[in-house]
Amino acid sequence: MIPKGVILFCLVLFLAPITKTGGARATDTARIECFKLLLCYTTVENNRSAWLSLQNDFPFPIRISLELTGHNTEPGKFALNLPLPAGGKQVLFSLRAKRGTNWYYRWTSEVHPDFPFTGHDPELLYDLPFAAQHAFPVSQPPGGQLSHFGPQQWAIDWAMPEGTEILAAREGRVIATRKNSDQGGPNESSKGEENFIWIVHPDGTVGNYLHLQKDGVVVSVGDAVHRGQLIGYSGNTGFSTSPHLHFHVSSARKTGPAFQSHPVNFKNP
């Protein structure tokens, strides 16, 4: 049996440890798995124990949540939700196996930029993130069973040709981008490989534009953007079954999951 660790901002999966047998203490082994290149989880384990830490190399604070379930471990269950400053490192859990038993563990983790949140106005109208003269079909609506559930329940996907101009749906400041990935497809190895743009809005929410094409980001971190501004080009990178744009608006939470998405209303074209 191979349990899994799950890191959620854009639904990224990483393998966690295989089942182990407690016995004579073995040499520690370490494994590093990075999310968006700047958020790195380090697992250190041996035959009798394991611990997990997180290094935040983003230039802004994040909110991290985690749930752990173990079999024949102490503790057997564990959960947290905490802030992690820019450049900070935090041990998320440490566990030990019950002596002489087979043991394993599984963890899920969610992360989100942690900006002051003043509340999302449900009456606020967003611009469509593409030119109004286009009529792209929705390939996965909010609540879609493929990936729009839990914290991402209000996300929306539009099917569109690669290279379609992507426009800012709302004014804000660019806080993170990626544009160098050329990997994409409906397979485990493509998860976490999407090119993206994150824009923080005046109310502390973050606009997420995902699956952009390689070199398809035309804004830089720190840029102030206005509604309707060209910010990138759509693609098919990351975990994707076909070319599309994934868009959602989210904010950090201090309890439970690290973030929540918000319903968004768009102006009529």
Backbone bond lengths (Angstrom), bond angles and torsions (degrees), N, CA, C in turn:
res aa  C-N    CA-C-N  psi(-1)  N-CA   C-N-CA  omega(-1)  CA-C   N-CA-C  phi
1 M - - - 1.471 - - 1.517 109.61 -
2 I 1.310 117.76 133.83 1.459 121.52 179.02 1.517 108.64 -119.09
3 P 1.319 118.95 99.40 1.461 119.91 175.72 1.527 110.70 -66.77
4 K 1.319 116.46 163.53 1.455 120.95 -177.40 1.511 111.51 -125.35
5 G 1.335 114.97 146.57 1.442 121.32 166.71 1.513 108.36 -100.29
6 V 1.292 117.54 140.69 1.458 121.17 -177.43 1.516 108.88 -123.57
7 I 1.321 115.74 126.99 1.457 121.75 177.17 1.513 107.33 -111.56
8 L 1.315 116.88 119.08 1.457 120.83 -173.50 1.526 111.46 -110.63
9 F 1.266 117.57 110.96 1.466 122.07 152.74 1.519 104.68 -130.66
10 C 1.297 113.09 -44.26 1.460 119.38 174.03 1.520 108.98 -127.83
11 L 1.301 116.32 36.48 1.452 124.39 177.02 1.517 111.48 58.31
12 V 1.324 116.14 72.51 1.454 122.37 179.94 1.511 109.07 -110.61
13 L 1.338 117.94 134.01 1.455 121.69 -177.89 1.521 110.11 -110.65
14 F 1.335 116.42 136.24 1.453 122.13 172.54 1.524 108.36 -127.54
15 L 1.315 116.68 147.19 1.461 119.70 175.99 1.518 110.19 -74.50
16 A 1.318 115.56 140.18 1.464 122.90 173.65 1.527 108.04 -107.26
17 P 1.334 118.93 -175.33 1.464 120.46 -169.02 1.519 113.68 -66.64
18 I 1.321 115.72 152.05 1.449 121.58 171.19 1.534 108.87 -77.58
19 T 1.341 115.77 167.67 1.458 120.61 177.57 1.521 110.30 -60.89
20 K 1.338 116.12 139.13 1.460 121.32 -177.73 1.526 110.19 -127.03
21 T 1.306 116.13 162.66 1.458 122.60 176.70 1.513 109.07 -115.40
22 G 1.331 116.82 125.06 1.458 120.16 177.94 1.511 110.69 -69.25
23 G 1.288 116.69 130.69 1.450 121.48 179.88 1.499 108.85 -162.67
24 A 1.343 116.22 -145.23 1.457 119.20 177.12 1.528 108.95 -59.53
25 R 1.313 115.56 140.38 1.459 120.32 -177.43 1.528 110.62 -63.53
26 A 1.321 116.36 128.37 1.454 121.45 178.43 1.520 109.63 -99.47
27 T 1.327 115.44 170.96 1.451 120.39 177.25 1.525 109.88 -66.41
28 D 1.342 116.24 139.72 1.454 120.24 177.73 1.534 110.15 -63.45
29 T 1.320 114.61 139.93 1.461 120.73 172.17 1.519 108.20 -120.36
30 A 1.324 116.53 144.61 1.457 121.34 -177.02 1.524 109.40 -120.97
31 R 1.320 115.12 145.80 1.451 122.06 177.75 1.530 107.90 -137.19
32 I 1.332 117.89 132.60 1.463 122.64 -179.80 1.524 108.57 -116.27
33 E 1.325 115.77 128.77 1.463 122.34 179.20 1.524 107.57 -129.07
34 C 1.332 116.17 123.19 1.462 120.49 -173.18 1.518 111.75 -109.96
35 F 1.323 115.07 138.89 1.450 124.67 -179.65 1.524 107.90 -110.85
36 K 1.351 116.73 124.22 1.469 121.35 -177.07 1.530 111.90 58.59
37 L 1.336 117.19 22.16 1.460 125.02 176.50 1.522 114.05 71.43
38 L 1.317 119.49 -19.16 1.461 122.32 -171.90 1.525 113.71 -117.53
39 L 1.300 117.97 1.40 1.459 121.88 -178.52 1.523 106.79 -128.29
40 C 1.336 117.51 103.86 1.460 121.06 -167.70 1.526 111.96 -116.58
41 Y 1.323 114.90 125.11 1.458 123.78 175.12 1.525 108.28 -94.08
42 T 1.336 117.11 130.75 1.455 122.12 176.19 1.522 109.12 -115.81
43 T 1.318 116.38 121.20 1.467 122.51 176.19 1.522 108.46 -104.19
44 V 1.316 117.23 128.22 1.461 122.97 174.12 1.521 107.12 -121.02
45 E 1.338 116.29 126.98 1.465 119.07 -175.02 1.522 110.93 -149.55
46 N 1.319 114.18 160.29 1.458 122.45 171.52 1.524 107.48 -146.56
47 N 1.316 118.69 -163.98 1.464 120.40 -175.71 1.521 113.82 -69.80
48 R 1.324 117.71 -13.13 1.460 119.70 -173.36 1.523 114.55 -125.05
49 S 1.314 118.89 -8.95 1.453 119.26 -175.53 1.528 110.56 -157.55
50 A 1.339 114.38 166.45 1.460 120.56 175.85 1.523 108.70 -155.74
51 W 1.320 116.17 149.72 1.465 120.03 171.26 1.520 109.21 -146.15
52 L 1.326 114.58 155.73 1.461 122.10 -175.96 1.509 109.40 -129.85
53 S 1.335 116.79 133.05 1.464 121.69 175.75 1.524 109.26 -126.75
54 L 1.329 115.58 161.66 1.460 122.27 -179.11 1.511 109.79 -131.73
55 Q 1.338 116.67 130.94 1.458 123.74 176.53 1.524 108.75 -110.96
56 N 1.344 117.08 124.20 1.453 122.21 -179.65 1.519 109.54 -102.10
57 D 1.329 116.86 104.54 1.462 120.97 177.91 1.519 112.53 -101.09
58 F 1.343 117.67 8.71 1.454 119.41 169.73 1.535 109.12 -68.33
59 P 1.328 118.11 152.18 1.473 120.12 179.87 1.527 112.76 -84.28
60 F 1.325 117.30 27.97 1.461 122.55 178.71 1.525 108.41 -150.71
61 P 1.331 117.62 158.16 1.469 119.80 179.45 1.516 110.88 -70.02
62 I 1.331 115.79 154.85 1.447 121.43 175.39 1.528 109.28 -126.36
63 R 1.313 115.11 161.69 1.460 122.92 171.19 1.529 106.71 -109.29
64 I 1.334 117.11 131.43 1.451 122.79 -176.90 1.527 109.90 -122.38
65 S 1.320 117.41 132.25 1.457 121.05 171.09 1.522 108.27 -123.67
66 L 1.319 115.70 152.70 1.465 120.51 -178.17 1.520 109.54 -152.87
67 E 1.325 115.88 141.84 1.453 122.73 171.03 1.526 108.28 -126.98
68 L 1.328 115.80 131.92 1.465 123.02 -178.65 1.521 109.61 -120.62
69 T 1.323 115.99 135.26 1.460 122.28 171.21 1.514 107.90 -129.05
70 G 1.324 117.38 126.50 1.454 121.46 -179.81 1.520 112.16 -121.23
71 H 1.318 116.57 154.17 1.468 123.27 174.97 1.516 107.89 -113.61
72 N 1.335 116.17 120.98 1.463 122.86 -175.80 1.529 111.49 58.74
73 T 1.346 114.95 41.95 1.461 120.79 177.70 1.521 109.88 -128.41
74 E 1.306 114.93 160.55 1.470 122.49 172.45 1.521 107.73 -125.22
75 P 1.347 118.45 115.83 1.460 126.80 -0.63 1.528 112.17 -75.20
76 G 1.323 115.00 163.03 1.456 120.44 177.10 1.515 112.24 -88.22
77 K 1.347 116.18 -27.44 1.454 121.95 176.85 1.521 108.74 -142.06
78 F 1.339 114.07 149.46 1.460 118.20 -177.71 1.524 107.63 -162.06
79 A 1.355 116.87 144.54 1.457 121.25 177.41 1.521 109.02 -145.46
80 L 1.345 115.94 150.21 1.465 120.11 176.39 1.512 109.75 -151.56
81 N 1.328 114.83 159.86 1.460 123.93 169.49 1.522 105.57 -147.40
82 L 1.328 117.28 116.77 1.460 119.52 -174.92 1.518 111.00 -151.05
83 P 1.347 117.26 159.06 1.470 121.20 176.39 1.520 110.25 -85.70
84 L 1.328 115.01 153.66 1.457 121.19 175.76 1.525 107.52 -137.31
85 P 1.341 117.95 115.70 1.472 120.08 -175.39 1.514 111.90 -68.91
86 A 1.319 115.98 164.46 1.465 121.07 174.35 1.517 109.40 -56.40
87 G 1.330 116.29 129.96 1.458 120.90 -179.19 1.509 114.39 79.86
88 G 1.333 117.77 -0.28 1.459 121.10 -176.52 1.518 113.50 -82.05
89 K 1.336 115.16 158.57 1.460 122.62 176.44 1.512 108.37 -131.85
90 Q 1.326 117.38 139.36 1.461 121.82 -175.16 1.524 109.75 -142.58
91 V 1.348 116.91 131.72 1.463 120.62 168.65 1.517 107.81 -75.81
92 L 1.320 116.95 124.44 1.461 121.23 -175.51 1.524 111.99 -91.18
93 F 1.326 116.94 -37.77 1.466 118.41 173.96 1.518 109.62 -158.94
94 S 1.335 114.41 158.28 1.455 123.27 173.25 1.514 106.83 -139.17
95 L 1.320 117.75 130.03 1.465 120.08 -178.99 1.522 110.19 -137.22
96 R 1.328 114.42 159.60 1.456 121.57 178.05 1.509 108.88 -128.45
97 A 1.319 115.27 146.39 1.463 120.85 177.00 1.523 110.24 -81.91
98 K 1.318 115.24 146.19 1.457 119.21 171.19 1.521 108.28 -69.48
99 R 1.310 116.39 134.46 1.460 122.01 -169.72 1.531 111.64 -58.84
100 G 1.345 114.57 134.02 1.450 120.69 173.16 1.511 115.47 75.10
101 T 1.317 118.90 16.17 1.464 121.12 -177.43 1.519 110.67 -121.67
102 N 1.345 115.32 154.64 1.457 119.78 169.04 1.524 108.38 -72.54
103 W 1.304 116.76 141.12 1.459 119.15 -176.01 1.522 110.32 -148.06
104 Y 1.307 114.54 156.49 1.450 121.56 174.06 1.515 108.28 -158.64
105 Y 1.317 116.13 171.15 1.454 120.25 178.66 1.517 109.77 -150.06
106 R 1.320 114.65 160.47 1.463 122.86 -179.82 1.521 107.44 -138.99
107 W 1.345 115.60 138.07 1.463 118.25 177.73 1.522 110.47 -136.93
108 T 1.313 115.80 149.18 1.459 122.59 172.78 1.525 107.70 -123.89
109 S 1.320 115.98 142.31 1.457 120.00 -176.77 1.520 109.64 -140.32
110 E 1.322 115.75 143.08 1.453 122.96 177.32 1.522 108.96 -128.18
111 V 1.321 116.32 142.64 1.465 120.88 -178.37 1.517 109.61 -135.13
112 H 1.352 115.31 153.89 1.456 119.99 179.91 1.523 108.98 -161.70
113 P 1.348 118.51 144.59 1.471 119.56 171.64 1.523 110.29 -54.66
114 D 1.321 116.54 139.02 1.475 121.41 -172.60 1.528 109.81 -111.91
115 F 1.342 115.47 78.49 1.461 121.43 177.25 1.528 109.86 -101.02
116 P 1.319 118.25 153.14 1.471 119.87 176.26 1.525 110.42 -55.33
117 F 1.323 116.63 129.77 1.460 122.31 -175.10 1.517 109.01 -112.44
118 T 1.335 116.05 121.66 1.462 120.54 -177.00 1.521 112.79 -100.21
119 G 1.329 116.75 1.61 1.457 120.47 179.55 1.510 111.28 107.06
120 H 1.329 115.96 137.72 1.463 120.78 -179.10 1.524 109.62 -95.15
121 D 1.311 116.36 124.89 1.464 122.05 -178.73 1.522 109.60 -78.39
122 P 1.332 118.99 112.15 1.478 120.40 -178.12 1.520 113.17 -67.05
123 E 1.340 118.00 -15.09 1.460 121.03 179.80 1.538 112.07 -90.79
124 L 1.317 116.84 -8.06 1.455 119.87 -179.11 1.526 110.36 -66.35
125 L 1.317 117.21 133.17 1.456 121.96 178.93 1.524 110.28 -99.49
126 Y 1.321 115.98 127.92 1.456 123.00 176.73 1.526 109.28 -95.19
127 D 1.322 116.85 152.91 1.453 121.15 168.00 1.522 108.90 -77.31
128 L 1.314 117.57 152.46 1.456 120.13 170.27 1.523 108.85 -63.63
129 P 1.331 118.05 144.97 1.469 119.82 -178.15 1.528 113.06 -83.11
130 F 1.317 116.77 26.95 1.456 123.02 175.11 1.527 107.33 -155.53
131 A 1.317 116.57 166.71 1.462 120.97 -174.92 1.530 110.62 -59.91
132 A 1.331 115.70 138.12 1.462 121.36 -172.58 1.520 113.22 -64.36
133 Q 1.336 118.32 -22.62 1.456 118.96 -178.78 1.521 112.93 -74.36
134 H 1.329 117.11 -11.58 1.461 120.75 176.86 1.526 110.38 -86.13
135 A 1.315 115.71 149.68 1.471 121.40 177.33 1.524 107.86 -129.12
136 F 1.328 115.45 79.21 1.456 119.68 -177.82 1.531 110.38 -85.60
137 P 1.327 117.87 138.86 1.463 120.13 179.94 1.526 111.86 -74.11
138 V 1.319 115.85 147.74 1.459 121.13 174.13 1.526 107.75 -78.53
139 S 1.321 116.81 118.69 1.461 120.83 -178.99 1.525 112.33 -90.67
140 Q 1.338 117.07 -23.72 1.471 121.18 173.38 1.525 107.74 -149.51
141 P 1.325 117.50 115.26 1.462 120.23 -177.44 1.520 111.41 -83.03
142 P 1.329 118.16 174.72 1.465 120.24 169.61 1.524 109.80 -54.56
143 G 1.323 115.95 137.89 1.459 120.56 -177.44 1.510 113.95 80.96
144 G 1.345 118.31 7.42 1.459 121.37 179.83 1.515 111.84 -60.85
145 Q 1.327 116.02 142.12 1.462 120.63 -171.68 1.521 113.57 -74.82
146 L 1.338 117.91 -18.71 1.459 118.65 -178.58 1.525 111.76 -68.57
147 S 1.343 117.38 -49.28 1.469 119.77 -177.75 1.520 114.19 -153.03
148 H 1.324 119.24 -3.16 1.471 120.75 -176.75 1.521 111.01 -96.97
149 F 1.314 114.36 72.91 1.459 121.38 178.76 1.522 108.30 -145.36
150 G 1.338 116.46 170.30 1.464 119.68 -177.55 1.514 110.27 61.46
151 P 1.317 118.56 -137.24 1.470 120.48 -177.74 1.530 113.77 -60.60
152 Q 1.333 117.45 -22.55 1.465 120.20 -178.89 1.530 112.85 -100.38
153 Q 1.325 116.75 25.17 1.463 118.90 -173.20 1.521 113.82 -64.69
154 W 1.352 119.29 -23.01 1.455 121.93 -177.59 1.530 112.37 -99.35
155 A 1.325 117.89 12.87 1.464 120.81 176.77 1.529 110.44 -71.65
156 I 1.329 115.61 157.64 1.460 121.50 178.65 1.518 109.00 -139.77
157 D 1.341 116.30 139.31 1.461 122.87 176.54 1.523 109.48 -115.39
158 W 1.327 115.80 134.62 1.465 121.49 171.64 1.519 109.31 -113.35
159 A 1.318 117.81 127.86 1.457 121.42 172.50 1.519 108.52 -74.29
160 M 1.332 116.28 132.08 1.475 120.15 -179.04 1.512 108.96 -159.72
161 P 1.329 117.77 154.91 1.467 120.50 178.86 1.533 111.39 -64.07
162 E 1.312 114.94 146.41 1.460 118.38 174.43 1.532 109.96 -59.17
163 G 1.313 115.65 141.18 1.451 120.68 179.36 1.518 114.26 91.69
164 T 1.354 117.38 4.04 1.465 120.08 175.89 1.521 109.88 -67.66
165 E 1.332 116.76 137.84 1.462 120.50 178.52 1.524 110.31 -65.52
166 I 1.344 116.21 130.19 1.455 122.68 177.28 1.528 108.10 -107.20
167 L 1.326 115.76 129.91 1.452 122.72 -175.40 1.523 110.47 -113.87
168 A 1.319 116.88 150.39 1.465 120.73 177.53 1.527 109.53 -66.41
169 A 1.327 116.34 126.42 1.463 121.17 179.74 1.522 112.02 -78.56
170 R 1.343 115.81 -17.30 1.460 120.81 -178.13 1.526 108.13 -158.27
171 E 1.331 116.36 153.56 1.461 119.77 179.54 1.529 110.15 -70.55
172 G 1.332 114.91 154.41 1.454 119.60 178.82 1.518 111.39 170.36
173 R 1.326 115.44 -161.01 1.465 122.12 -177.81 1.523 109.23 -126.47
174 V 1.315 116.32 133.01 1.466 121.53 179.49 1.527 109.09 -71.58
175 I 1.353 116.46 125.73 1.467 119.90 -178.79 1.523 112.92 -111.57
176 A 1.340 118.46 -20.76 1.462 120.30 179.83 1.523 109.18 -162.72
177 T 1.330 115.77 146.56 1.457 121.54 176.20 1.525 109.23 -146.25
178 R 1.329 114.54 161.45 1.461 121.40 165.53 1.519 106.96 -144.65
179 K 1.351 117.01 139.18 1.454 119.93 -178.43 1.525 113.93 -140.52
180 N 1.347 118.18 2.96 1.459 119.77 -171.42 1.522 114.51 -98.23
181 S 1.332 118.12 2.97 1.462 119.60 -177.34 1.520 111.39 -85.51
182 D 1.336 115.83 138.29 1.462 121.08 171.85 1.526 110.95 -120.31
183 Q 1.338 116.45 15.57 1.461 121.34 -178.86 1.522 110.48 -98.26
184 G 1.316 115.80 137.19 1.450 120.34 177.78 1.508 111.18 -167.62
185 G 1.334 115.97 151.08 1.456 120.97 178.35 1.515 111.01 153.23
186 P 1.324 117.29 171.61 1.467 121.65 -177.94 1.520 112.30 -87.47
187 N 1.324 117.58 54.13 1.456 121.85 -176.91 1.515 110.52 -137.96
188 E 1.329 115.41 160.39 1.463 121.38 -176.15 1.525 111.86 -58.90
189 S 1.335 117.37 -37.82 1.462 119.85 -175.70 1.522 112.87 -66.93
190 S 1.337 117.80 -17.46 1.464 120.66 -179.35 1.525 112.94 -89.51
191 K 1.318 117.63 -11.28 1.464 120.17 -178.21 1.521 110.08 -66.24
192 G 1.331 115.61 129.88 1.454 121.08 -178.05 1.510 114.11 85.79
193 E 1.337 117.94 1.96 1.462 121.19 -177.29 1.525 112.89 -100.07
194 E 1.343 118.22 9.62 1.459 119.71 -177.67 1.530 111.90 -75.12
195 N 1.329 115.45 143.41 1.459 120.74 167.36 1.529 108.19 -78.12
196 F 1.332 116.84 148.10 1.460 118.93 -170.10 1.518 111.51 -156.11
197 I 1.332 114.46 166.59 1.465 123.75 170.00 1.515 107.42 -136.02
198 W 1.347 116.97 132.15 1.461 122.44 172.50 1.522 107.99 -114.87
199 I 1.321 116.54 129.06 1.463 122.62 179.77 1.522 109.15 -124.82
200 V 1.341 117.47 122.34 1.464 120.55 177.50 1.521 108.19 -86.98
201 H 1.335 115.53 133.84 1.469 122.33 -178.22 1.529 110.34 -94.84
202 P 1.331 118.39 168.85 1.472 120.73 -178.35 1.534 114.27 -59.23
203 D 1.334 118.26 -26.03 1.469 119.85 -179.51 1.526 113.17 -89.29
204 G 1.332 118.01 3.91 1.462 121.74 178.79 1.508 114.35 92.45
205 T 1.341 118.02 -4.13 1.461 119.76 174.29 1.524 109.33 -76.83
206 V 1.329 114.85 163.02 1.458 121.15 -178.90 1.517 109.04 -122.75
207 G 1.343 116.16 127.99 1.457 121.81 172.33 1.520 109.55 -87.80
208 N 1.348 115.90 128.06 1.464 122.21 -175.98 1.529 109.38 -112.52
209 Y 1.322 116.72 120.64 1.464 123.15 179.10 1.534 106.48 -118.95
210 L 1.336 117.46 113.67 1.464 120.85 -167.62 1.531 112.62 -124.01
211 H 1.344 114.43 160.23 1.469 125.29 175.55 1.527 112.58 74.06
212 L 1.335 117.25 29.88 1.453 121.40 -179.51 1.530 110.59 -69.99
213 Q 1.348 115.80 158.02 1.457 119.46 -177.55 1.528 110.61 -73.88
214 K 1.348 115.70 162.53 1.461 120.65 177.95 1.530 109.36 -58.15
215 D 1.327 115.62 133.11 1.469 123.28 -176.34 1.526 111.87 59.12
216 G 1.322 115.90 26.90 1.458 120.99 -177.07 1.511 114.24 -100.39
217 V 1.329 117.44 26.86 1.466 122.49 175.82 1.515 107.73 -115.09
218 V 1.333 117.90 124.84 1.470 120.73 -176.07 1.525 112.46 -115.39
219 V 1.329 117.68 11.14 1.458 122.35 173.98 1.519 108.60 -118.50
220 S 1.316 115.67 165.01 1.467 121.42 -178.04 1.520 109.91 -124.31
221 V 1.330 115.50 156.99 1.463 120.89 176.82 1.531 108.97 -57.19
222 G 1.326 115.54 131.59 1.454 121.64 -178.65 1.511 113.98 98.78
223 D 1.327 117.44 -15.74 1.463 120.25 179.99 1.530 110.93 -66.16
224 A 1.320 116.45 138.13 1.464 122.00 168.19 1.523 107.16 -88.62
225 V 1.332 116.78 129.78 1.460 120.78 -178.22 1.523 109.39 -120.47
226 H 1.322 116.08 153.26 1.454 121.17 177.82 1.522 109.43 -114.24
227 R 1.303 116.34 164.14 1.466 121.23 178.37 1.533 110.13 -56.52
228 G 1.310 114.74 137.19 1.451 119.76 176.77 1.504 115.17 81.70
229 Q 1.331 117.59 -1.61 1.473 120.62 -179.80 1.519 110.29 -74.08
230 L 1.317 117.46 139.02 1.453 121.93 174.11 1.528 109.35 -65.42
231 I 1.337 115.38 124.63 1.465 119.19 179.92 1.528 112.54 -120.75
232 G 1.326 117.97 -19.22 1.459 119.48 -178.77 1.513 112.16 -179.22
233 Y 1.355 113.96 -169.44 1.462 121.65 -178.03 1.529 109.25 -132.60
234 S 1.318 115.89 136.50 1.457 120.93 -176.20 1.523 111.14 -67.28
235 G 1.337 114.83 159.73 1.458 119.32 -178.74 1.514 111.94 -154.95
236 N 1.329 114.04 -149.17 1.468 121.00 -176.85 1.521 109.64 -147.47
237 T 1.343 116.97 34.68 1.458 120.76 -177.96 1.522 110.77 -88.69
238 G 1.324 114.89 160.41 1.461 120.01 -178.77 1.515 111.87 77.23
239 F 1.329 115.51 -163.49 1.467 120.91 -179.27 1.522 108.28 -73.64
240 S 1.322 116.83 105.38 1.453 121.34 -171.59 1.517 109.81 -153.69
241 T 1.323 116.33 137.04 1.460 120.61 178.30 1.521 112.13 -91.62
242 S 1.346 118.17 -16.58 1.459 122.62 179.55 1.522 108.23 -169.43
243 P 1.329 119.30 163.36 1.465 120.91 -179.22 1.526 111.83 -58.43
244 H 1.321 116.35 131.30 1.465 120.72 -179.67 1.523 109.73 -167.86
245 L 1.322 115.32 169.00 1.461 122.87 170.40 1.519 108.35 -112.32
246 H 1.322 116.17 128.12 1.463 122.64 171.63 1.519 107.31 -100.83
247 F 1.347 116.15 130.51 1.464 121.18 179.77 1.519 109.20 -136.03
248 H 1.320 115.51 133.02 1.458 119.30 168.25 1.518 109.80 -152.20
249 V 1.332 115.30 159.25 1.464 123.77 178.35 1.517 107.18 -116.02
250 S 1.324 117.30 130.00 1.458 120.37 -172.39 1.511 111.27 -143.87
251 S 1.335 115.20 165.41 1.468 121.82 176.82 1.520 108.93 -145.27
252 A 1.332 115.47 158.35 1.464 121.05 -179.76 1.526 110.84 -74.40
253 R 1.341 115.57 152.47 1.466 123.05 175.25 1.521 109.30 -123.09
254 K 1.328 116.32 148.01 1.463 120.93 -178.87 1.524 112.89 -95.49
255 T 1.328 117.87 -6.77 1.462 121.77 176.22 1.519 108.29 -136.47
256 G 1.325 116.52 152.89 1.445 120.18 179.16 1.522 111.55 67.54
257 P 1.336 117.69 -142.25 1.468 119.96 177.94 1.525 111.16 -59.37
258 A 1.320 116.40 151.76 1.466 121.64 -174.95 1.520 113.32 -68.53
259 F 1.343 117.32 -18.00 1.453 118.43 -179.08 1.511 111.00 -151.31
260 Q 1.318 114.06 165.80 1.456 122.27 174.75 1.525 108.48 -137.05
261 S 1.321 116.83 147.36 1.460 120.24 173.04 1.518 108.92 -95.10
262 H 1.327 115.77 163.66 1.460 120.92 -175.66 1.531 109.88 -125.83
263 P 1.328 117.34 144.63 1.467 119.53 173.83 1.520 110.28 -65.69
264 V 1.320 115.59 140.13 1.459 121.29 -176.52 1.520 109.59 -124.87
265 N 1.331 115.81 133.24 1.464 122.12 173.26 1.512 109.87 -104.20
266 F 1.325 116.77 137.73 1.461 121.62 -177.71 1.523 110.23 -109.19
267 K 1.335 113.95 147.89 1.466 119.19 174.20 1.525 109.63 -64.07
268 N 1.324 116.14 147.93 1.450 119.92 172.93 1.518 109.14 -68.55
269 P 1.335 116.88 136.65 1.479 119.70 -179.47 1.534 110.82 -58.37
